[in-house]
Amino acid sequence: VQLQASGGGLVQPGGSLRLSCVASGLTFSDSVMGWFRQAPGKEREFVAAITATSSLKSYGDSAKGRFTISRDNGASTVYLRMSSLQPEDTAVYYCAANRGYLARESFYYSDWGQGTLVTVSS
């Protein structure tokens, strides 16, 4: 299984970014997909997750109202649209795959990508 995240970079406070994660080696259309992030010196934090059919989505407290998760099963890709970014959103963002649960806990996710760095700074 490979999960290739991209779209990170440097953005000013108040700006937006869209992260993408392309999956291969798994049945993407059967997988719950999630985004997590880890800031320097902090534990990994749940950001958002989406069920296989996009029928249900879950967001962490820091993401609610600002971030949107979506997916394209035909392209085996999950997205994270982030807006109103603040310096505290600076972190490495990881996508992950889960075979069954719309879970907020990282231990439910069996496959992880390498991460993409988002830096929010003026």
Backbone as CSV, one residue per row, in Angstrom:
resi,resn,N_x,N_y,N_z,CA_x,CA_y,CA_z,C_x,C_y,C_z
1,VAL,0.846,-1.192,0.000,0.000,0.000,0.000,0.884,1.245,0.000
2,GLN,0.508,2.177,-0.851,1.207,3.468,-0.875,0.190,4.597,-0.793
3,LEU,0.476,5.543,0.074,-0.332,6.750,0.202,0.597,7.928,-0.005
4,GLN,0.394,8.646,-1.078,1.292,9.736,-1.459,0.584,11.073,-1.243
5,ALA,0.995,11.766,-0.190,0.401,13.064,0.123,1.191,14.184,-0.545
6,SER,0.473,15.221,-0.949,1.110,16.384,-1.566,0.247,17.608,-1.320
7,GLY,0.793,18.770,-1.687,0.033,20.006,-1.586,0.434,20.906,-0.444
8,GLY,1.324,20.442,0.397,1.792,21.285,1.489,2.689,22.405,0.987
9,GLY,3.006,23.313,1.893,3.867,24.422,1.527,3.755,25.542,2.532
10,LEU,4.292,26.691,2.149,4.258,27.879,2.991,3.062,28.746,2.595
11,VAL,2.272,29.124,3.580,1.097,29.963,3.329,1.004,31.010,4.428
12,GLN,0.490,32.173,4.072,0.331,33.238,5.058,-0.891,32.997,5.934
13,PRO,-0.877,33.528,7.138,-2.074,33.414,7.987,-3.305,33.935,7.263
14,GLY,-4.394,33.187,7.402,-5.626,33.517,6.703,-5.744,32.878,5.327
15,GLY,-4.682,32.274,4.868,-4.681,31.668,3.547,-5.286,30.284,3.502
16,SER,-5.241,29.681,2.320,-5.840,28.363,2.085,-4.858,27.448,1.374
17,LEU,-5.078,26.169,1.568,-4.330,25.132,0.863,-5.249,23.943,0.639
18,ARG,-4.960,23.187,-0.390,-5.638,21.905,-0.576,-4.598,20.798,-0.633
19,LEU,-4.717,19.866,0.281,-3.852,18.701,0.292,-4.517,17.570,-0.476
20,SER,-3.690,16.759,-1.120,-4.163,15.577,-1.840,-3.402,14.363,-1.357
21,CYS,-4.046,13.229,-1.443,-3.396,11.961,-1.098,-3.874,10.913,-2.083
22,VAL,-2.951,10.419,-2.886,-3.263,9.394,-3.881,-2.905,8.036,-3.303
23,ALA,-3.838,7.111,-3.369,-3.640,5.784,-2.802,-3.455,4.747,-3.893
24,SER,-2.635,3.745,-3.593,-2.468,2.606,-4.489,-2.206,1.369,-3.644
25,GLY,-2.516,0.215,-4.219,-2.261,-1.027,-3.512,-3.322,-1.427,-2.512
26,LEU,-4.445,-0.734,-2.523,-5.563,-1.089,-1.652,-6.863,-0.836,-2.404
27,THR,-7.937,-1.402,-1.892,-9.252,-1.148,-2.493,-9.758,0.169,-1.921
28,PHE,-9.422,1.243,-2.612,-9.684,2.580,-2.085,-11.169,2.784,-1.810
29,SER,-12.001,2.276,-2.688,-13.439,2.514,-2.560,-14.063,1.770,-1.377
30,ASP,-13.287,0.902,-0.731,-13.755,0.211,0.479,-13.136,0.783,1.754
31,SER,-12.302,1.796,1.621,-11.501,2.278,2.751,-11.999,3.601,3.300
32,VAL,-12.045,3.662,4.618,-12.187,4.952,5.283,-10.840,5.658,5.197
33,MET,-10.859,6.929,4.884,-9.625,7.701,4.774,-9.603,8.825,5.811
34,GLY,-8.435,9.041,6.363,-8.315,10.074,7.382,-7.103,10.959,7.150
35,TRP,-7.157,12.126,7.754,-6.022,13.040,7.808,-5.673,13.285,9.275
36,PHE,-4.403,13.229,9.554,-3.869,13.545,10.869,-2.759,14.573,10.684
37,ARG,-2.363,15.202,11.763,-1.242,16.127,11.687,-0.388,16.019,12.943
38,GLN,0.860,16.388,12.804,1.771,16.382,13.938,2.673,17.603,13.867
39,ALA,2.537,18.445,14.865,3.366,19.628,14.981,4.636,19.282,15.757
40,PRO,5.697,20.056,15.571,6.948,19.784,16.295,6.729,19.743,17.801
41,GLY,7.192,18.660,18.422,7.088,18.531,19.862,5.727,18.154,20.386
42,LYS,4.794,17.867,19.478,3.434,17.514,19.899,3.055,16.140,19.394
43,GLU,1.999,15.593,19.975,1.515,14.285,19.556,0.697,14.418,18.264
44,ARG,0.581,13.299,17.585,-0.221,13.276,16.371,-1.684,13.563,16.716
45,GLU,-2.318,14.359,15.890,-3.671,14.846,16.159,-4.596,14.494,15.004
46,PHE,-5.792,14.047,15.333,-6.805,13.761,14.322,-7.305,15.058,13.703
47,VAL,-7.409,15.070,12.382,-7.920,16.242,11.669,-9.295,15.970,11.060
48,ALA,-9.395,14.905,10.256,-10.663,14.623,9.583,-10.651,13.208,9.038
49,ALA,-11.842,12.661,8.832,-11.977,11.341,8.221,-13.260,11.292,7.408
50,ILE,-13.292,10.373,6.445,-14.428,10.268,5.539,-14.667,8.803,5.218
51,THR,-15.936,8.398,5.190,-16.253,7.017,4.873,-16.069,6.742,3.391
52,ALA,-16.155,5.464,3.033,-15.853,5.033,1.671,-16.763,5.685,0.631
53,THR,-18.017,5.895,0.988,-18.976,6.481,0.043,-19.185,7.968,0.258
54,SER,-18.396,8.566,1.130,-18.512,9.993,1.481,-19.805,10.308,2.227
55,SER,-20.482,9.298,2.724,-21.757,9.536,3.396,-21.580,10.161,4.775
56,LEU,-20.443,9.884,5.395,-20.182,10.433,6.728,-18.790,11.042,6.774
57,LYS,-18.683,12.136,7.504,-17.396,12.783,7.709,-17.262,13.127,9.191
58,SER,-16.039,13.146,9.644,-15.765,13.500,11.030,-14.602,14.481,11.045
59,TYR,-14.687,15.474,11.934,-13.646,16.488,12.019,-13.164,16.640,13.455
60,GLY,-11.868,16.871,13.594,-11.334,17.240,14.887,-11.729,18.661,15.241
61,ASP,-11.625,18.997,16.503,-12.059,20.322,16.961,-11.330,21.453,16.234
62,SER,-10.063,21.235,15.937,-9.285,22.291,15.291,-9.668,22.498,13.831
63,ALA,-10.337,21.523,13.239,-10.679,21.577,11.823,-12.107,22.042,11.554
64,LYS,-12.957,21.931,12.531,-14.377,22.213,12.317,-14.592,23.641,11.831
65,GLY,-15.338,23.753,10.739,-15.669,25.062,10.195,-14.609,25.662,9.299
66,ARG,-13.423,25.084,9.266,-12.339,25.636,8.444,-11.827,24.654,7.400
67,PHE,-11.872,23.355,7.719,-11.330,22.326,6.828,-12.466,21.485,6.266
68,THR,-12.266,20.984,5.051,-13.246,20.101,4.417,-12.532,18.901,3.816
69,ILE,-12.985,17.721,4.184,-12.433,16.496,3.607,-13.359,16.015,2.499
70,SER,-12.773,15.506,1.435,-13.552,14.951,0.331,-12.722,13.868,-0.340
71,ARG,-13.345,13.138,-1.247,-12.627,12.064,-1.929,-13.184,11.864,-3.323
72,ASP,-12.356,11.285,-4.163,-12.720,10.898,-5.520,-12.314,9.441,-5.668
73,ASN,-13.265,8.541,-5.559,-12.933,7.117,-5.623,-12.409,6.712,-6.996
74,GLY,-12.857,7.372,-8.017,-12.358,7.063,-9.356,-10.884,7.378,-9.523
75,ALA,-10.414,8.360,-8.763,-9.011,8.762,-8.821,-8.216,8.253,-7.619
76,SER,-8.878,7.473,-6.754,-8.218,6.939,-5.554,-7.515,8.046,-4.775
77,THR,-8.213,9.143,-4.601,-7.612,10.328,-3.988,-8.530,10.897,-2.914
78,VAL,-7.923,11.270,-1.805,-8.636,11.979,-0.752,-8.015,13.378,-0.640
79,TYR,-8.878,14.354,-0.365,-8.449,15.743,-0.309,-8.731,16.333,1.074
80,LEU,-7.969,17.346,1.405,-8.251,18.145,2.587,-8.119,19.608,2.182
81,ARG,-9.255,20.276,2.127,-9.262,21.697,1.820,-9.187,22.456,3.136
82,MET,-8.174,23.303,3.269,-7.954,24.036,4.510,-8.050,25.527,4.233
83,SER,-8.823,26.217,5.034,-8.946,27.656,4.882,-8.765,28.340,6.234
84,SER,-8.630,29.664,6.200,-8.406,30.452,7.418,-7.261,29.874,8.240
85,LEU,-6.193,29.528,7.562,-5.066,28.890,8.240,-4.372,29.844,9.199
86,GLN,-3.932,29.292,10.306,-3.266,30.048,11.351,-1.919,29.399,11.671
87,PRO,-1.014,30.129,12.300,0.298,29.540,12.613,0.205,28.231,13.397
88,GLU,-0.819,28.090,14.214,-0.962,26.844,14.986,-1.358,25.651,14.130
89,ASP,-1.678,25.886,12.857,-1.946,24.791,11.931,-0.667,24.244,11.308
90,THR,0.456,24.855,11.603,1.736,24.376,11.091,2.020,22.979,11.623
91,ALA,2.251,22.043,10.701,2.443,20.643,11.075,2.752,19.832,9.818
92,VAL,3.178,18.608,10.049,3.211,17.631,8.962,1.846,16.955,8.935
93,TYR,1.248,16.937,7.771,-0.084,16.359,7.603,0.056,14.991,6.939
94,TYR,-0.581,13.995,7.548,-0.513,12.623,7.075,-1.902,12.139,6.647
95,CYS,-1.931,11.391,5.554,-3.166,10.684,5.234,-3.009,9.226,5.655
96,ALA,-4.145,8.601,5.936,-4.132,7.242,6.432,-5.375,6.509,5.966
97,ALA,-5.257,5.176,5.877,-6.363,4.332,5.421,-6.777,3.358,6.519
98,ASN,-8.063,3.075,6.533,-8.697,2.292,7.593,-9.727,1.395,6.931
99,ARG,-9.735,0.123,7.292,-10.607,-0.821,6.585,-12.053,-0.808,7.059
100,GLY,-12.383,-0.048,8.091,-13.777,-0.176,8.490,-14.389,0.929,9.318
101,TYR,-13.592,1.668,10.091,-14.190,2.560,11.076,-13.963,4.018,10.738
102,LEU,-15.004,4.824,10.892,-14.841,6.275,10.802,-14.259,6.717,12.138
103,ALA,-12.965,6.504,12.268,-12.326,6.617,13.570,-11.499,7.887,13.697
104,ARG,-11.415,8.386,14.918,-10.575,9.535,15.241,-9.232,9.082,15.824
105,GLU,-9.174,7.817,16.236,-7.968,7.312,16.864,-7.025,6.732,15.826
106,SER,-5.767,7.083,15.931,-4.802,6.672,14.913,-4.593,5.165,14.864
107,PHE,-4.812,4.457,15.982,-4.530,3.023,15.973,-5.504,2.232,15.107
108,TYR,-6.616,2.825,14.687,-7.518,2.130,13.766,-6.990,2.136,12.326
109,TYR,-6.036,2.982,12.023,-5.556,3.152,10.662,-4.328,2.289,10.427
110,SER,-4.399,1.442,9.422,-3.348,0.462,9.187,-2.284,0.937,8.203
111,ASP,-2.607,1.890,7.378,-1.667,2.344,6.357,-1.527,3.855,6.423
112,TRP,-0.287,4.312,6.290,0.020,5.735,6.440,0.900,6.230,5.305
113,GLY,0.676,7.474,4.914,1.546,8.110,3.949,2.732,8.759,4.640
114,GLN,3.574,9.392,3.845,4.824,9.943,4.367,4.663,11.341,4.937
115,GLY,3.544,11.976,4.656,3.298,13.308,5.205,3.706,14.423,4.266
116,THR,3.036,15.547,4.417,3.378,16.755,3.675,3.366,17.920,4.659
117,LEU,4.386,18.759,4.573,4.572,19.824,5.556,3.774,21.062,5.169
118,VAL,2.997,21.552,6.116,2.279,22.811,5.968,2.862,23.803,6.973
119,THR,3.307,24.931,6.460,3.852,25.980,7.311,3.031,27.243,7.121
120,VAL,2.482,27.745,8.208,1.672,28.964,8.158,2.459,30.065,8.854
121,SER,2.899,31.023,8.067,3.755,32.072,8.606,3.724,33.284,7.694
122,SER,3.878,34.450,8.292,3.959,35.678,7.506,5.426,36.021,7.212
